[in-house]
């Protein structure tokens, strides 16, 4: 029984870390896609 609890705890930690990594990756991807193709300074002049 103790072995099952340890396994589920490690699965929880692994899934939590995977979720955080995926969240950071998709947040960065959406941030990069929302940026304009040219910087604003070039669009003004």
N, C-alpha and C positions, 0 to 999 in steps of 0.2 A: 504493500500500500504506500509506503514511503517512497518507493521507486517511482510509482505513478505520479505522485505529487511533484517530485523533482523533475520528471519529464515534462509534465504540463507547465511547470513554472519556466523551464528553459524554452519550451515552445512559445510561451507568452512573451518572453524577452526577445526571442528571435523575430516573432511576428511584429512586435512593437518597433524594433529597430528597422525591420524591412519597411514598415509603414512610414516611419519618420524619413527614411532615405527616399522612398517614393514621393512623399509629400514635398520634400525639399527639391527633388529633381523636377517635378511638375510645376512647382512654384517658379523655379528658375527658368523653365521652358516657356511658361506663359509670360514671364517678365521679358525675356528676350524677344518673343514674338510680338509683344505690345510696343516695343521700341520702334521708332520710325526707321526707314531704310537709311536716310541721311540724318546726321545730327541737325538740331534746330538752327545752329549758327549758320550753316550753309544754306538753309532754306530762306533765311532772312536777307542774305546779301546776294 
